[in-house]
Amino acid sequence: ENVENNLNDCCSGSWRVQECVWGSPGEATDWGDVTDMGQGWDFIVGSDLIYSDASTPHLLKTLQHSMDEKTSFLLSFELRREKDLDFLRNISKCGFAFQKIPENELHPVWQAEEI
C-alpha cells in the first residue's frame, strides 16, 4: 500500500516489496533462513537498515548477491553513531560506490525536525 501511495502516473513497470532476512542464500540465521531476493533488480530501496553492528555484514552479503552492474541501491538512514560509517567503508571495499545527497537537496516533506 505504501508503494502504491507513493507512485504516480509517471512511474510504470513492476515492483515488489518483501521482508528480507539478510545473508547469503542457503544460510540459516537466528532470524530464519536467508531470503534469496534473486538478481536483475534496477533498484533496491532500504530505509533505516543500519542499526546493529552484527547485522550489517549480512546486509552486505545480501547486496553482493542481489545486485549487478545495473542495480542502484538507495539507502536512507540517520547517522546516529560514528561506527555506522563502517558500513559505508565496507561497501566501498567491496567495490560499491556511494554518494551522500546534500541536505539542501532533500525534499522537506520527507525530513523530520526531531531527528
PyMOL commands that place a pseudoatom at each C-alpha (Angstrom):
pseudoatom trace, name=CA, resn=GLU, resi=1, chain=A, elem=C, hetatm=0, pos=[0.000, 0.000, 0.000]
pseudoatom trace, name=CA, resn=ASN, resi=2, chain=A, elem=C, hetatm=0, pos=[2.851, 2.424, 0.829]
pseudoatom trace, name=CA, resn=VAL, resi=3, chain=A, elem=C, hetatm=0, pos=[4.418, 1.930, -2.603]
pseudoatom trace, name=CA, resn=GLU, resi=4, chain=A, elem=C, hetatm=0, pos=[1.083, 2.431, -4.353]
pseudoatom trace, name=CA, resn=ASN, resi=5, chain=A, elem=C, hetatm=0, pos=[0.513, 5.642, -2.381]
pseudoatom trace, name=CA, resn=ASN, resi=6, chain=A, elem=C, hetatm=0, pos=[3.898, 6.998, -3.462]
pseudoatom trace, name=CA, resn=LEU, resi=7, chain=A, elem=C, hetatm=0, pos=[3.815, 6.066, -7.140]
pseudoatom trace, name=CA, resn=ASN, resi=8, chain=A, elem=C, hetatm=0, pos=[2.350, 8.475, -9.629]
pseudoatom trace, name=CA, resn=ASP, resi=9, chain=A, elem=C, hetatm=0, pos=[1.386, 8.331, -13.299]
pseudoatom trace, name=CA, resn=CYS, resi=10, chain=A, elem=C, hetatm=0, pos=[4.989, 8.764, -14.447]
pseudoatom trace, name=CA, resn=CYS, resi=11, chain=A, elem=C, hetatm=0, pos=[6.085, 5.515, -12.779]
pseudoatom trace, name=CA, resn=SER, resi=12, chain=A, elem=C, hetatm=0, pos=[5.229, 2.432, -14.751]
pseudoatom trace, name=CA, resn=GLY, resi=13, chain=A, elem=C, hetatm=0, pos=[6.648, -1.058, -14.668]
pseudoatom trace, name=CA, resn=SER, resi=14, chain=A, elem=C, hetatm=0, pos=[6.747, -3.656, -11.966]
pseudoatom trace, name=CA, resn=TRP, resi=15, chain=A, elem=C, hetatm=0, pos=[7.791, -3.553, -8.336]
pseudoatom trace, name=CA, resn=ARG, resi=16, chain=A, elem=C, hetatm=0, pos=[7.887, -5.908, -5.389]
pseudoatom trace, name=CA, resn=VAL, resi=17, chain=A, elem=C, hetatm=0, pos=[8.046, -5.290, -1.656]
pseudoatom trace, name=CA, resn=GLN, resi=18, chain=A, elem=C, hetatm=0, pos=[9.199, -8.082, 0.607]
pseudoatom trace, name=CA, resn=GLU, resi=19, chain=A, elem=C, hetatm=0, pos=[10.626, -8.760, 4.014]
pseudoatom trace, name=CA, resn=CYS, resi=20, chain=A, elem=C, hetatm=0, pos=[14.198, -9.975, 3.791]
pseudoatom trace, name=CA, resn=VAL, resi=21, chain=A, elem=C, hetatm=0, pos=[16.440, -11.998, 6.107]
pseudoatom trace, name=CA, resn=TRP, resi=22, chain=A, elem=C, hetatm=0, pos=[19.963, -10.838, 5.222]
pseudoatom trace, name=CA, resn=GLY, resi=23, chain=A, elem=C, hetatm=0, pos=[22.916, -13.045, 4.385]
pseudoatom trace, name=CA, resn=SER, resi=24, chain=A, elem=C, hetatm=0, pos=[23.999, -15.491, 1.697]
pseudoatom trace, name=CA, resn=PRO, resi=25, chain=A, elem=C, hetatm=0, pos=[21.151, -17.602, 0.250]
pseudoatom trace, name=CA, resn=GLY, resi=26, chain=A, elem=C, hetatm=0, pos=[21.135, -21.063, 1.796]
pseudoatom trace, name=CA, resn=GLU, resi=27, chain=A, elem=C, hetatm=0, pos=[22.370, -19.834, 5.188]
pseudoatom trace, name=CA, resn=ALA, resi=28, chain=A, elem=C, hetatm=0, pos=[20.279, -20.243, 8.302]
pseudoatom trace, name=CA, resn=THR, resi=29, chain=A, elem=C, hetatm=0, pos=[20.419, -17.403, 10.824]
pseudoatom trace, name=CA, resn=ASP, resi=30, chain=A, elem=C, hetatm=0, pos=[18.963, -16.620, 14.237]
pseudoatom trace, name=CA, resn=TRP, resi=31, chain=A, elem=C, hetatm=0, pos=[16.277, -14.689, 12.332]
pseudoatom trace, name=CA, resn=GLY, resi=32, chain=A, elem=C, hetatm=0, pos=[15.387, -17.573, 9.989]
pseudoatom trace, name=CA, resn=ASP, resi=33, chain=A, elem=C, hetatm=0, pos=[16.538, -18.791, 6.585]
pseudoatom trace, name=CA, resn=VAL, resi=34, chain=A, elem=C, hetatm=0, pos=[18.165, -16.145, 4.403]
pseudoatom trace, name=CA, resn=THR, resi=35, chain=A, elem=C, hetatm=0, pos=[15.877, -14.692, 1.743]
pseudoatom trace, name=CA, resn=ASP, resi=36, chain=A, elem=C, hetatm=0, pos=[17.046, -15.181, -1.846]
pseudoatom trace, name=CA, resn=MET, resi=37, chain=A, elem=C, hetatm=0, pos=[15.900, -11.937, -3.457]
pseudoatom trace, name=CA, resn=GLY, resi=38, chain=A, elem=C, hetatm=0, pos=[17.187, -13.043, -6.835]
pseudoatom trace, name=CA, resn=GLN, resi=39, chain=A, elem=C, hetatm=0, pos=[19.053, -10.744, -9.189]
pseudoatom trace, name=CA, resn=GLY, resi=40, chain=A, elem=C, hetatm=0, pos=[18.374, -8.367, -12.045]
pseudoatom trace, name=CA, resn=TRP, resi=41, chain=A, elem=C, hetatm=0, pos=[16.969, -5.506, -9.985]
pseudoatom trace, name=CA, resn=ASP, resi=42, chain=A, elem=C, hetatm=0, pos=[17.026, -1.938, -11.271]
pseudoatom trace, name=CA, resn=PHE, resi=43, chain=A, elem=C, hetatm=0, pos=[16.701, -0.545, -7.740]
pseudoatom trace, name=CA, resn=ILE, resi=44, chain=A, elem=C, hetatm=0, pos=[16.861, -1.866, -4.204]
pseudoatom trace, name=CA, resn=VAL, resi=45, chain=A, elem=C, hetatm=0, pos=[15.500, 0.619, -1.670]
pseudoatom trace, name=CA, resn=GLY, resi=46, chain=A, elem=C, hetatm=0, pos=[16.120, 0.484, 2.069]
pseudoatom trace, name=CA, resn=SER, resi=47, chain=A, elem=C, hetatm=0, pos=[15.431, 2.805, 4.972]
pseudoatom trace, name=CA, resn=ASP, resi=48, chain=A, elem=C, hetatm=0, pos=[16.901, 2.742, 8.491]
pseudoatom trace, name=CA, resn=LEU, resi=49, chain=A, elem=C, hetatm=0, pos=[18.777, -0.516, 7.882]
pseudoatom trace, name=CA, resn=ILE, resi=50, chain=A, elem=C, hetatm=0, pos=[21.933, 0.493, 9.784]
pseudoatom trace, name=CA, resn=TYR, resi=51, chain=A, elem=C, hetatm=0, pos=[21.146, -0.217, 13.432]
pseudoatom trace, name=CA, resn=SER, resi=52, chain=A, elem=C, hetatm=0, pos=[23.211, -3.201, 14.556]
pseudoatom trace, name=CA, resn=ASP, resi=53, chain=A, elem=C, hetatm=0, pos=[26.926, -3.884, 14.172]
pseudoatom trace, name=CA, resn=ALA, resi=54, chain=A, elem=C, hetatm=0, pos=[26.169, -7.614, 13.971]
pseudoatom trace, name=CA, resn=SER, resi=55, chain=A, elem=C, hetatm=0, pos=[23.636, -7.288, 11.142]
pseudoatom trace, name=CA, resn=THR, resi=56, chain=A, elem=C, hetatm=0, pos=[25.437, -5.057, 8.640]
pseudoatom trace, name=CA, resn=PRO, resi=57, chain=A, elem=C, hetatm=0, pos=[27.834, -7.767, 7.330]
pseudoatom trace, name=CA, resn=HIS, resi=58, chain=A, elem=C, hetatm=0, pos=[24.724, -9.831, 6.497]
pseudoatom trace, name=CA, resn=LEU, resi=59, chain=A, elem=C, hetatm=0, pos=[23.176, -6.849, 4.688]
pseudoatom trace, name=CA, resn=LEU, resi=60, chain=A, elem=C, hetatm=0, pos=[26.362, -6.510, 2.653]
pseudoatom trace, name=CA, resn=LYS, resi=61, chain=A, elem=C, hetatm=0, pos=[26.193, -10.220, 1.670]
pseudoatom trace, name=CA, resn=THR, resi=62, chain=A, elem=C, hetatm=0, pos=[22.600, -9.725, 0.512]
pseudoatom trace, name=CA, resn=LEU, resi=63, chain=A, elem=C, hetatm=0, pos=[23.580, -6.739, -1.620]
pseudoatom trace, name=CA, resn=GLN, resi=64, chain=A, elem=C, hetatm=0, pos=[26.547, -8.584, -3.138]
pseudoatom trace, name=CA, resn=HIS, resi=65, chain=A, elem=C, hetatm=0, pos=[24.255, -11.447, -4.147]
pseudoatom trace, name=CA, resn=SER, resi=66, chain=A, elem=C, hetatm=0, pos=[21.299, -9.373, -5.357]
pseudoatom trace, name=CA, resn=MET, resi=67, chain=A, elem=C, hetatm=0, pos=[22.992, -6.514, -7.210]
pseudoatom trace, name=CA, resn=ASP, resi=68, chain=A, elem=C, hetatm=0, pos=[24.666, -6.400, -10.581]
pseudoatom trace, name=CA, resn=GLU, resi=69, chain=A, elem=C, hetatm=0, pos=[26.281, -3.582, -12.569]
pseudoatom trace, name=CA, resn=LYS, resi=70, chain=A, elem=C, hetatm=0, pos=[22.915, -2.007, -13.428]
pseudoatom trace, name=CA, resn=THR, resi=71, chain=A, elem=C, hetatm=0, pos=[21.407, -2.086, -9.915]
pseudoatom trace, name=CA, resn=SER, resi=72, chain=A, elem=C, hetatm=0, pos=[21.198, 1.056, -7.784]
pseudoatom trace, name=CA, resn=PHE, resi=73, chain=A, elem=C, hetatm=0, pos=[20.821, 0.717, -4.018]
pseudoatom trace, name=CA, resn=LEU, resi=74, chain=A, elem=C, hetatm=0, pos=[19.057, 3.669, -2.408]
pseudoatom trace, name=CA, resn=LEU, resi=75, chain=A, elem=C, hetatm=0, pos=[19.600, 3.835, 1.344]
pseudoatom trace, name=CA, resn=SER, resi=76, chain=A, elem=C, hetatm=0, pos=[18.164, 6.360, 3.743]
pseudoatom trace, name=CA, resn=PHE, resi=77, chain=A, elem=C, hetatm=0, pos=[19.357, 6.416, 7.334]
pseudoatom trace, name=CA, resn=GLU, resi=78, chain=A, elem=C, hetatm=0, pos=[20.150, 8.772, 10.162]
pseudoatom trace, name=CA, resn=LEU, resi=79, chain=A, elem=C, hetatm=0, pos=[23.790, 8.779, 11.209]
pseudoatom trace, name=CA, resn=ARG, resi=80, chain=A, elem=C, hetatm=0, pos=[23.421, 8.075, 14.917]
pseudoatom trace, name=CA, resn=ARG, resi=81, chain=A, elem=C, hetatm=0, pos=[26.929, 6.837, 15.687]
pseudoatom trace, name=CA, resn=GLU, resi=82, chain=A, elem=C, hetatm=0, pos=[30.324, 7.282, 14.098]
pseudoatom trace, name=CA, resn=LYS, resi=83, chain=A, elem=C, hetatm=0, pos=[30.503, 3.466, 13.962]
pseudoatom trace, name=CA, resn=ASP, resi=84, chain=A, elem=C, hetatm=0, pos=[27.597, 3.455, 11.477]
pseudoatom trace, name=CA, resn=LEU, resi=85, chain=A, elem=C, hetatm=0, pos=[30.039, 4.792, 8.890]
pseudoatom trace, name=CA, resn=ASP, resi=86, chain=A, elem=C, hetatm=0, pos=[31.770, 1.377, 8.963]
pseudoatom trace, name=CA, resn=PHE, resi=87, chain=A, elem=C, hetatm=0, pos=[29.017, 0.039, 6.702]
pseudoatom trace, name=CA, resn=LEU, resi=88, chain=A, elem=C, hetatm=0, pos=[29.798, 2.702, 4.095]
pseudoatom trace, name=CA, resn=ARG, resi=89, chain=A, elem=C, hetatm=0, pos=[33.514, 1.945, 4.372]
pseudoatom trace, name=CA, resn=ASN, resi=90, chain=A, elem=C, hetatm=0, pos=[32.839, -1.775, 3.941]
pseudoatom trace, name=CA, resn=ILE, resi=91, chain=A, elem=C, hetatm=0, pos=[30.674, -1.353, 0.853]
pseudoatom trace, name=CA, resn=SER, resi=92, chain=A, elem=C, hetatm=0, pos=[33.457, 0.734, -0.684]
pseudoatom trace, name=CA, resn=LYS, resi=93, chain=A, elem=C, hetatm=0, pos=[35.967, -2.053, -0.005]
pseudoatom trace, name=CA, resn=CYS, resi=94, chain=A, elem=C, hetatm=0, pos=[33.652, -4.460, -1.860]
pseudoatom trace, name=CA, resn=GLY, resi=95, chain=A, elem=C, hetatm=0, pos=[33.655, -2.311, -4.993]
pseudoatom trace, name=CA, resn=PHE, resi=96, chain=A, elem=C, hetatm=0, pos=[30.416, -0.411, -4.458]
pseudoatom trace, name=CA, resn=ALA, resi=97, chain=A, elem=C, hetatm=0, pos=[30.348, 3.351, -4.898]
pseudoatom trace, name=CA, resn=PHE, resi=98, chain=A, elem=C, hetatm=0, pos=[28.183, 5.587, -2.749]
pseudoatom trace, name=CA, resn=GLN, resi=99, chain=A, elem=C, hetatm=0, pos=[27.170, 9.204, -2.755]
pseudoatom trace, name=CA, resn=LYS, resi=100, chain=A, elem=C, hetatm=0, pos=[25.719, 11.279, 0.057]
pseudoatom trace, name=CA, resn=ILE, resi=101, chain=A, elem=C, hetatm=0, pos=[22.866, 13.534, -1.005]
pseudoatom trace, name=CA, resn=PRO, resi=102, chain=A, elem=C, hetatm=0, pos=[23.395, 17.038, 0.433]
pseudoatom trace, name=CA, resn=GLU, resi=103, chain=A, elem=C, hetatm=0, pos=[20.714, 18.095, 2.923]
pseudoatom trace, name=CA, resn=ASN, resi=104, chain=A, elem=C, hetatm=0, pos=[19.725, 21.082, 0.794]
pseudoatom trace, name=CA, resn=GLU, resi=105, chain=A, elem=C, hetatm=0, pos=[18.750, 18.647, -2.000]
pseudoatom trace, name=CA, resn=LEU, resi=106, chain=A, elem=C, hetatm=0, pos=[16.465, 16.558, 0.224]
pseudoatom trace, name=CA, resn=HIS, resi=107, chain=A, elem=C, hetatm=0, pos=[12.747, 17.179, -0.124]
pseudoatom trace, name=CA, resn=PRO, resi=108, chain=A, elem=C, hetatm=0, pos=[11.457, 18.977, 3.011]
pseudoatom trace, name=CA, resn=VAL, resi=109, chain=A, elem=C, hetatm=0, pos=[8.331, 16.790, 3.212]
pseudoatom trace, name=CA, resn=TRP, resi=110, chain=A, elem=C, hetatm=0, pos=[10.498, 13.722, 3.884]
pseudoatom trace, name=CA, resn=GLN, resi=111, chain=A, elem=C, hetatm=0, pos=[12.548, 15.254, 6.700]
pseudoatom trace, name=CA, resn=ALA, resi=112, chain=A, elem=C, hetatm=0, pos=[11.727, 15.291, 10.400]
pseudoatom trace, name=CA, resn=GLU, resi=113, chain=A, elem=C, hetatm=0, pos=[12.940, 18.110, 12.634]
pseudoatom trace, name=CA, resn=GLU, resi=114, chain=A, elem=C, hetatm=0, pos=[13.047, 15.848, 15.696]
pseudoatom trace, name=CA, resn=ILE, resi=115, chain=A, elem=C, hetatm=0, pos=[15.713, 13.627, 14.103]
for i in range(1, 115): cmd.bond("trace and resi %d" % i, "trace and resi %d" % (i + 1))
show_as sticks, trace
zoom trace
